[in-house]
Amino acid sequence: MLRTLIFLAAAGLMPGQDTPPPPPPIPVVPLDVAPLAPPDLASPYASPRDGARHRFQFTLAQLQSSRNVQAAIQGFADAFAADRTYAAAAFNLAVLDAIGEKWPDALAAMEEAARLDPAGLDKLAAPSIERFRKLSVLESTPEGKLQRKYDEALYPVLQKLPKLSPADAMQEIADVGRIDPKRWEAPALLAGLNRSYDVAAQFLEIAARNTRDPQVKARLEKALEAARRELRYGAARADADAAADRGEYEKAAGLYENAWAAMPARASNGMEAASSWLLHDDTAHASADLARLRDSGDAELSQLAGAMLAQLEPIEPAAKSAASDARDFFKDPGSAQPAVLSDLIPAVDTSAMELLVRPLPKLVADPEPVVMLAALSMNPADAASAAVPEQPVARGPEPPPPAPVEHLANTAEIGDGRARRPVQVTSQPAAARIFVGDALNPACETPCTIQAAAGTYKLSLSLAGYRSEDREVQVAAKPVDLDVPLAQIRGNVVIDAPAGSALKVNGTPVPNPAPVELSLIPGLHRISVETGGAVRERTINVKPEARLQWKP
C-alpha cells in the first residue's frame, strides 16, 4: 500500500489532487487576405528573401576567394532578381558594376539600394550616386572620356604637389598636360613653377587661350601681363647695368629711367638714373628724377632725394622746382619685389576631380541565417530537407526561357458520330482543365462548350491550387449546363508567439491574438508579431496543404 501511495504521489495522482488541465487548443482562423504574390511551388526557401540571401552569401564568399568580378556581378544580380526589395544585393551589384565601369548600371542599382533602405544604405550610397551620375554623363562622349582621364590624372598630382621638388612637379604636370593639350590647368601650373618669366609667359599664353571661364581667363591674363612686365624691367635693368659698367653714363641714365618706368615701385632705379645723370654732368635731368623721387612716398629715398636737390639748387635752377610728375608716374607702380606668378594664377577647382576619384564603398554583408521552408514545417518528415542546398560554383549556359503557358481551346467534341448536344461547363474560378473519363490529356478548359453524343460521361476539373472535382453528366435530348465551384487548397501557419501578441498579415490586423493557427490563401505572406512594443516580421512562402510553424 505504501509503495502504491509513493507511486501515485510521484505521478501527481494522489487521491483528492486535481490533474492540471491541458492547454487550450490553438484556434484556427481562416483569413481571406490576398497574398503578396502567388506561391512559388518549386522553391525550397521559406521566403524569396531567404533564397536571395543564400545566393548573396554564397556570391560574397566566392568573390573573396576567387576575385571573379563577372561571376559576382551575376550572383548579386540573381540575388536581387529573386527579391526586388533586397537593398544589400542592389548595393553590392552597384559596387561591382562600378568596378567593371558599367556606370549606368551602377547608378541604377545604387539608386535602387538607397530607395529600398533610406534609413541605412541611403547615406552610404549618396556619395557614389553623385559620382556614378557624373561618370555616366562623361563616359557617353569622347570629350567626356578625355575630361575624366585628365582630371583623374591631375587630382593626385595636386594633392602631393607641395611635397614634390620643382623638377619632379614640372615633370608630373607636363605628363598630365600631354593627355589634353587644350586644357588650361597644366600650362598654368607650369608657369607658376617656372623661374624664367620668359618661359612662364609662354605657358600663360597657352593657358589663357585654352580656358573658357571668363574669370579664370582674366586672372591668367593678369599674370601674363605681370610676367611680360618683369621681362621688360629685367631687360632694361640689365642693359642699364651694362652701360654703367662701361662708363656710358648718359646711356645708362636713360636705361635706368626705362627700368623705373617699367616698375615705378622699384624706386632705386630712379636714384641710379639720377646718379648716372650727375656723372654725365646733366644736372637738369638729375633734378627731374630727384624731384620725382622726393614725391614718391618712399621714406628713405624721398629724404635722400630732397637733400640732393638742396645741394643742387645753387648750380641748377630746376632743382628749385616744387612740382614733379610723380602723381601720374606712380599711378600703376607695379610690385616692389619680383612678381610671384604662382600667387597670381587662379587655383584649380578640385571639387569635380574629387568626385571622379572618390573611392568606392566597401561591399556590405548579410549575416542573417537562411531559413528553409522545411524548417518551419510541422511535419517531422520534412526535417530531412531543411538543410540549405549547395550553390553551384560556376554558372552554366543560361537556361532556355520557359515555354509560354498553353491555353486550351474552349470547345471540344466527345462521343461517336451521332447527333450531339452542347454541354456548357463553367467553374469558379475559370481556367480549370476538363478531363473526360480516364483520358490523360485535357479536352478543354473552362468555360468550355462540349459537343457530346448521347450518353453518360465522367468529367474531372483540375486547377492548380484548388481541389479537383469530378462530375457525372448525362447527355440526352436537351443541352446541359454544368457549373462547378472549386475549393481552394489553403496552407496553415501556426504563430507560436507569447499569448496576447498582436498579429498582422500583409498589413491587415488579425482579429485573434497569438498563439493562433492562420489558414491562408497560398502565396507569399508578410506576417508581423507585436509583443510588448517590439515588432518581429517574417515573409513566408505558404504552399497549398502546408502546415508551418513560426516562433518569433
C-alpha positions in Angstrom: 0.0 0.0 0.0 2.8 2.4 0.9 4.5 1.7 -2.5 1.3 2.5 -4.3 1.0 5.8 -2.5 4.5 6.7 -3.3 4.0 5.9 -7.0 0.8 7.9 -7.1 2.4 10.9 -5.4 5.3 10.8 -8.0 2.8 10.7 -10.8 0.8 13.6 -9.3 -2.3 11.3 -8.9 -2.8 11.3 -5.2 -6.4 10.9 -4.2 -8.1 14.3 -3.9 -5.4 16.1 -6.0 -6.7 17.6 -9.3 -5.0 16.8 -12.6 -3.7 20.1 -14.3 -6.0 20.9 -17.2 -4.5 20.5 -20.7 -3.6 23.8 -22.5 -6.5 25.1 -24.6 -6.3 24.2 -28.3 -4.9 26.8 -30.6 -7.7 28.3 -32.6 -7.7 28.0 -36.4 -8.5 31.4 -38.0 -9.3 31.4 -41.8 -8.1 34.7 -43.4 -9.0 35.8 -46.9 -6.1 38.2 -47.1 -4.8 38.4 -50.7 -1.2 37.2 -50.8 1.6 39.5 -51.9 2.5 37.1 -54.7 1.4 33.6 -55.9 3.2 30.7 -54.1 6.5 29.5 -55.6 5.7 25.8 -55.6 9.3 24.9 -56.7 11.2 26.9 -54.1 12.6 25.2 -51.0 13.1 28.5 -49.2 10.9 30.0 -46.6 10.7 33.2 -48.5 12.1 35.0 -51.6 14.5 36.8 -49.2 15.9 33.6 -47.9 16.6 32.3 -51.4 18.1 35.7 -52.3 20.1 35.8 -49.1 21.5 32.3 -49.8 22.7 33.4 -53.3 24.0 36.7 -51.8 26.1 35.0 -49.1 27.5 32.4 -51.5 28.4 35.1 -54.0 30.2 37.2 -51.4 32.2 34.1 -50.2 33.1 33.1 -53.7 34.2 36.7 -54.6 36.5 36.8 -51.5 38.2 33.5 -52.6 38.2 33.7 -56.4 38.1 37.5 -57.1 35.9 36.8 -60.1 34.1 40.1 -60.6 32.0 39.0 -63.5 30.7 35.9 -61.6 30.0 38.1 -58.6 28.0 40.6 -60.7 25.9 37.7 -62.0 25.5 36.3 -58.4 24.3 39.6 -56.9 22.1 40.2 -59.9 20.5 36.8 -59.3 20.0 37.6 -55.6 18.3 40.9 -56.5 16.2 39.3 -59.1 15.0 36.7 -56.5 13.9 39.6 -54.2 13.4 43.0 -55.7 13.3 44.5 -52.2 16.8 43.3 -51.2 18.7 46.5 -50.8 22.0 44.9 -49.9 22.1 42.9 -53.1 21.4 46.0 -55.2 24.2 47.9 -53.3 26.8 45.2 -53.9 25.7 44.9 -57.5 26.2 48.6 -57.9 29.8 48.4 -56.4 30.8 45.6 -58.8 29.2 47.3 -61.8 31.3 50.3 -61.0 34.5 48.2 -60.8 33.5 47.0 -64.3 32.9 50.6 -65.3 29.3 49.9 -66.2 28.3 53.3 -65.0 24.6 53.5 -66.0 24.0 50.0 -64.5 25.9 51.0 -61.3 23.9 54.2 -61.0 20.6 52.4 -61.4 21.5 49.7 -58.8 22.8 52.2 -56.3 19.8 54.5 -56.5 17.6 51.4 -56.0 19.6 50.4 -52.9 19.2 53.9 -51.5 15.4 53.9 -52.2 14.9 50.5 -50.6 16.9 51.3 -47.5 16.5 55.0 -46.8 17.4 54.6 -43.1 20.6 52.6 -43.7 22.2 52.4 -47.1 21.0 55.8 -48.3 23.8 57.7 -46.6 26.4 55.2 -47.7 25.1 55.3 -51.3 24.8 59.0 -51.7 28.5 59.9 -52.5 28.6 57.1 -55.0 25.3 58.1 -56.7 26.7 61.5 -57.3 29.9 60.1 -58.7 28.1 57.5 -60.9 25.8 60.1 -62.3 28.7 62.3 -63.3 30.7 59.4 -64.8 27.6 58.2 -66.8 27.5 61.6 -68.5 31.2 61.8 -69.1 31.6 58.3 -70.5 28.8 58.9 -73.0 31.0 61.1 -75.3 34.7 61.1 -76.4 35.1 64.6 -74.9 33.8 63.4 -71.6 36.1 60.4 -71.5 39.1 62.7 -72.2 38.0 65.1 -69.4 37.7 62.2 -67.0 41.2 60.9 -67.9 42.7 64.3 -67.4 41.0 65.1 -64.1 41.8 61.7 -62.7 45.5 62.2 -63.6 45.7 65.7 -62.3 44.0 65.3 -59.0 46.6 63.1 -57.2 49.4 65.4 -58.6 47.7 68.4 -57.0 47.4 66.6 -53.6 51.2 65.8 -53.4 52.4 68.9 -55.2 53.7 70.7 -52.1 55.9 67.7 -51.2 57.5 67.4 -54.7 60.7 69.0 -55.9 60.2 71.7 -58.6 61.7 69.4 -61.2 59.5 66.4 -60.2 56.4 68.6 -60.0 57.0 70.0 -63.5 57.6 66.5 -64.9 54.3 65.1 -63.5 52.3 68.2 -64.5 53.8 68.0 -68.0 52.7 64.4 -68.3 49.1 65.4 -67.4 49.2 68.2 -69.9 50.0 65.7 -72.7 46.7 64.0 -72.1 44.8 67.0 -73.3 46.9 70.0 -74.6 43.7 72.0 -74.9 43.2 72.3 -71.1 44.4 75.3 -69.2 45.4 73.8 -65.8 48.7 72.1 -66.7 50.3 75.1 -68.6 49.1 77.5 -65.9 50.7 75.3 -63.1 53.9 75.0 -65.2 54.0 78.8 -65.5 53.7 79.1 -61.7 56.6 76.7 -61.1 58.9 78.2 -63.7 61.6 80.6 -62.6 62.0 82.1 -66.0 59.5 84.8 -66.8 60.1 84.3 -70.5 59.1 80.5 -70.3 56.3 81.3 -67.8 54.8 83.9 -70.2 54.7 81.3 -73.0 52.8 78.8 -70.7 50.4 81.6 -69.6 49.6 82.5 -73.2 48.6 78.8 -73.8 46.6 78.7 -70.6 44.7 81.9 -71.3 43.9 80.8 -74.8 42.6 77.4 -73.6 40.3 78.4 -70.8 36.6 79.1 -71.4 35.9 80.6 -68.0 35.9 84.4 -68.2 37.1 84.8 -64.6 39.9 82.3 -65.0 40.9 84.0 -68.3 41.0 87.4 -66.6 43.4 86.2 -63.9 45.6 84.4 -66.3 45.9 87.4 -68.5 46.8 89.5 -65.4 49.5 87.0 -64.5 50.7 87.1 -68.2 50.9 90.9 -68.1 52.9 90.6 -64.8 55.4 88.2 -66.5 55.7 90.5 -69.5 56.3 93.5 -67.3 59.0 91.7 -65.4 60.6 90.8 -68.7 60.6 94.5 -69.8 62.0 95.6 -66.5 64.7 92.9 -66.4 65.9 93.7 -69.9 66.1 97.5 -69.3 67.8 97.0 -65.9 70.4 94.6 -67.4 71.2 97.0 -70.3 71.5 99.9 -67.8 73.9 98.0 -65.6 76.0 97.0 -68.6 76.2 100.6 -69.9 77.1 101.9 -66.4 79.9 99.3 -66.2 81.3 100.6 -69.5 81.2 104.2 -68.2 78.4 105.2 -70.7 76.6 107.2 -68.1 74.2 109.1 -70.4 73.0 105.8 -72.0 72.9 104.2 -68.6 70.8 107.0 -67.1 68.2 106.6 -69.9 68.1 102.8 -69.5 67.6 103.1 -65.7 64.7 105.5 -66.4 63.2 102.9 -68.7 63.5 100.2 -66.0 62.0 102.6 -63.5 59.1 103.3 -65.8 58.5 99.6 -66.3 58.2 99.1 -62.5 57.8 102.5 -60.7 57.5 100.8 -57.3 61.2 99.9 -57.5 62.4 103.5 -56.8 66.1 102.5 -56.5 66.2 102.7 -60.3 65.3 106.4 -60.1 68.3 107.0 -57.8 70.5 105.0 -60.2 69.2 107.2 -63.1 69.8 110.5 -61.2 73.3 109.4 -60.2 74.2 108.5 -63.8 72.9 111.9 -65.0 75.1 113.6 -62.4 78.1 111.6 -63.5 77.4 112.8 -67.0 77.1 116.4 -65.7 73.5 116.7 -66.6 72.0 118.3 -63.5 68.7 119.2 -65.2 67.8 115.6 -65.9 69.1 114.6 -62.5 67.0 117.2 -60.8 63.8 116.0 -62.6 64.4 112.4 -61.4 65.3 113.5 -57.9 62.1 115.6 -57.7 60.0 112.6 -58.7 61.8 110.5 -56.0 61.2 113.2 -53.4 57.4 112.9 -54.1 57.4 109.1 -54.5 56.4 108.4 -50.9 59.4 106.1 -50.4 60.6 107.2 -46.9 64.3 106.5 -47.3 64.8 107.7 -50.9 62.4 110.6 -50.6 64.5 112.2 -47.8 67.8 111.5 -49.7 66.4 113.0 -52.9 65.4 116.1 -51.1 68.8 116.6 -49.6 70.4 116.1 -53.0 68.1 118.7 -54.6 69.1 121.2 -51.9 72.8 120.7 -52.8 72.0 121.3 -56.5 70.0 124.5 -56.0 73.0 126.8 -56.2 74.0 125.5 -59.6 70.8 124.1 -61.1 67.5 126.2 -61.4 65.5 123.1 -62.0 66.4 121.8 -58.5 64.4 124.6 -57.0 61.1 123.5 -58.6 58.4 122.3 -56.2 56.5 120.4 -58.9 57.0 116.9 -60.3 55.2 114.3 -62.4 55.1 111.8 -59.5 51.3 111.6 -59.4 51.0 110.3 -62.9 54.2 108.3 -62.9 53.2 106.2 -59.8 49.6 105.6 -61.0 50.5 102.0 -61.8 53.5 101.3 -59.6 53.7 97.5 -60.1 55.4 95.4 -57.4 58.4 96.4 -55.3 59.6 92.8 -55.3 59.8 90.4 -58.3 56.3 89.1 -59.1 55.4 85.6 -57.8 53.3 84.2 -60.6 52.0 81.3 -58.6 50.2 83.8 -56.4 48.5 85.4 -59.4 47.4 82.2 -61.2 43.9 81.0 -60.2 43.7 77.9 -58.1 42.5 74.8 -59.8 39.0 73.8 -58.7 39.4 70.2 -57.5 35.8 69.6 -56.4 34.8 67.9 -59.7 38.0 66.0 -59.8 37.5 64.7 -56.2 34.1 63.5 -57.3 35.7 61.4 -60.1 38.3 59.8 -57.9 36.1 59.2 -54.9 36.7 55.7 -53.6 34.0 53.0 -53.9 32.3 51.9 -50.6 33.0 48.5 -49.3 30.7 45.6 -50.0 28.1 45.0 -47.4 27.4 41.7 -45.8 24.2 39.9 -44.6 24.8 37.6 -41.7 21.2 36.6 -41.2 20.7 32.8 -41.5 19.0 31.3 -44.5 15.7 29.6 -43.5 14.3 26.7 -45.4 10.6 26.1 -45.7 11.1 22.6 -44.4 12.5 24.0 -41.2 9.1 25.7 -40.5 7.1 22.6 -41.3 5.2 20.9 -38.5 5.7 17.6 -40.3 8.7 15.8 -38.8 9.4 14.0 -42.1 10.2 17.3 -43.7 13.2 17.9 -41.4 15.5 16.0 -43.7 15.0 18.5 -46.4 15.6 21.5 -44.1 19.3 21.7 -44.9 20.5 24.7 -47.0 21.3 23.3 -50.5 24.7 23.9 -52.1 25.0 26.6 -54.7 26.8 25.9 -58.0 30.3 27.3 -58.1 30.1 28.4 -61.7 27.1 29.1 -63.8 26.5 27.1 -66.9 24.7 28.4 -70.1 21.6 30.3 -69.5 18.6 28.0 -69.4 16.1 28.5 -72.2 13.2 30.8 -71.4 10.1 28.9 -70.1 7.6 27.8 -72.7 4.6 30.0 -72.8 1.6 28.8 -70.8 -0.6 26.7 -73.1 -4.2 27.9 -73.2 -6.6 25.2 -74.2 -9.5 25.7 -76.5 -12.9 26.5 -75.1 -14.7 23.9 -77.3 -14.4 20.1 -77.6 -16.2 17.1 -79.1 -16.7 13.8 -77.4 -18.6 10.6 -78.4 -19.1 8.9 -81.7 -20.6 10.5 -84.8 -24.2 10.5 -83.7 -26.1 13.7 -83.1 -24.5 15.8 -80.4 -25.9 18.1 -77.7 -23.9 21.0 -76.2 -22.6 20.6 -72.6 -21.7 24.1 -71.2 -19.2 23.7 -68.4 -18.1 26.6 -66.2 -16.1 26.8 -63.0 -15.4 29.2 -60.2 -12.7 30.3 -60.8 -12.3 29.8 -64.5 -9.4 28.2 -66.5 -9.9 24.8 -65.0 -8.8 21.9 -67.2 -11.5 19.3 -68.1 -10.6 15.7 -68.4 -13.1 13.2 -69.9 -13.1 9.7 -68.4 -9.6 8.3 -68.0 -8.1 10.5 -70.7 -4.6 11.8 -69.8 -4.9 14.9 -71.9 -7.5 17.6 -71.1 -10.2 18.2 -73.6 -10.5 21.9 -73.0 -10.6 24.5 -70.2 -13.5 26.4 -68.6 -15.6 28.0 -69.7 -16.0 25.3 -72.3 -18.7 24.1 -74.7 -18.5 20.4 -75.2 -20.4 18.9 -78.1 -21.3 15.4 -76.8 -23.2 12.5 -78.2 -25.9 11.0 -76.0 -24.6 9.0 -73.1 -23.1 9.3 -69.6 -19.7 10.9 -69.2 -17.3 11.4 -66.2 -15.8 14.9 -66.2 -12.9 15.8 -64.0 -12.0 19.5 -63.4 -8.4 20.4 -62.3 -6.9 23.8 -61.5 -3.6 24.4 -59.7 -4.2 25.4 -56.1 -7.7 24.0 -56.0 -9.1 20.6 -55.2 -10.1 18.5 -58.2 -13.8 18.0 -58.7 -15.5 15.0 -60.5 -18.9 15.2 -62.1 -21.1 12.7 -64.0 -23.0 14.2 -66.9 -25.9 12.5 -68.7 -26.4 13.8 -72.2 -29.8 13.3 -73.8 -32.0 15.5 -75.9 -31.5 18.8 -74.1 -28.4 20.9 -73.7 -26.6 20.6 -70.3 -25.3 23.4 -68.2 -22.7 22.5 -65.5 -21.3 25.0 -63.1 -18.6 23.6 -60.7 -17.3 25.6 -57.7 -13.7 24.7 -56.9 -12.5 24.6 -53.3 -9.2 26.4 -52.8 -6.4 24.4 -51.1 -5.2 26.6 -48.2 -2.0 26.5 -46.2 -1.7 27.0 -42.5 0.8 28.8 -40.4 0.9 28.4 -36.6 2.1 31.6 -34.9 3.7 30.3 -31.7 4.1 33.7 -30.1 3.6 34.9 -26.5 -0.1 35.0 -25.5 -1.8 38.2 -26.4 0.7 39.2 -29.2 -1.0 41.3 -31.9 -0.7 40.0 -35.4 -0.9 41.4 -38.9 -0.9 39.6 -42.3 0.2 41.7 -45.2 -0.6 44.8 -43.1 -4.1 43.6 -42.2 -4.8 43.1 -38.5 -5.7 39.6 -37.4 -8.8 39.6 -35.1 -7.3 36.8 -32.9 -4.1 37.3 -30.8 -1.3 34.8 -30.7 -1.0 31.9 -30.3 -3.1 31.1 -33.3 -3.1 29.0 -36.5 -3.8 31.0 -39.6 -5.4 29.4 -42.6 -4.2 31.4 -45.5 -4.7 31.6 -49.3 -1.5 30.0 -50.7 1.1 32.6 -51.7 3.6 35.0 -50.2 2.5 36.5 -46.9 4.3 39.0 -44.6 3.4 38.2 -41.0 4.2 40.6 -38.2 4.0 40.0 -34.5 4.0 42.8 -31.9 4.8 41.8 -28.3 5.4 44.5 -25.7 6.0 47.2 -28.3 8.6 45.1 -30.1 7.7 44.0 -33.7 9.1 41.0 -35.5 8.3 40.2 -39.1 8.8 37.4 -41.5 7.7 36.8 -45.0 6.6 33.1 -45.6 6.0 31.3 -48.9 2.8 29.4 -48.0 2.2 26.5 -50.3 -1.1 24.6 -50.7 -1.7 22.0 -47.9 1.4 23.2 -46.0 1.3 23.4 -42.2 4.1 25.6 -40.9 5.1 27.0 -37.6 6.8 30.3 -36.8 8.2 31.1 -33.4 9.1 34.8 -33.4 
